[in-house]
Amino acid sequence: MRSELILYGTVGCHLCDDAERLLISLELAYQYADIIDDDSLFEQFATSIPVLCDAAKREPLYWPFTTLEITDWLLQR
């Protein structure tokens, strides 16, 4: 079973929009978490968004990333 993906970003971030397009192109289900709504997320990711995380607690995947890098990241155990 594939872990739940979370894309951390914020409204108006064109890089976050690009990351979303990659996830959509791979037909991956994900949650979008706006870091502006959570002080701890903002502190953690403010200068790094977009960031892709999952429930399996892999190391986060920081932008820039490609569809190939997402696929490789998901295959890591």
Secondary structure, DSSP 4 states (H G I P E B T S, - for coil): -PPPEEEEE-TT-HHHHHHHHHHHHTT--EEEEEGGG-HHHHHHHTTT-SEEEETT-PPPEESS--HHHHHHHHH--
